[in-house]
Amino acid sequence: MIAACTESTAASRAIDMRLTERRSVNLPARLTWKDARGTIRFATGVARNLSAHGVYIECHTPVSIPLYRLVQFQIDRDSLATAAVPPALMGRVPSAVYRVSPASMSQRQGFALRLMVDPRVATTPERARATA
């Protein structure tokens, strides 16, 4: 019984529940936010993967951005012409930090951002696959 439970758990993890495809990229990016005192802060980094609803960015230097902080995400303008970037990522995109990966000896500090998408634009998995 324990083996059957373990197999079903492993199978459920293998199912991809994303609405849109995640693509690996290597694009210069910038984050802008206000700290607790209201001072505008920014950090530069590299976007490592992106989709229509989220992005993962590695920062060049360690920064202190708490979970759920609202930030502005922007891909470098020169990179927009060379990469196939979804239209939703053109310009500044309001986002929320939903995961923080601390820096280590082998990797830079990273932030997973949830893009603030217009809720009136409903995307179903079927529609996302059809338009991709």
Summary of the structure (lengths in Angstrom):
residues: 132
radius of gyration: 17.0
end to end distance: 40.7
largest distance: 56.3
contacts: 323
relative contact order: 0.19
helix: 22%
strand: 38%
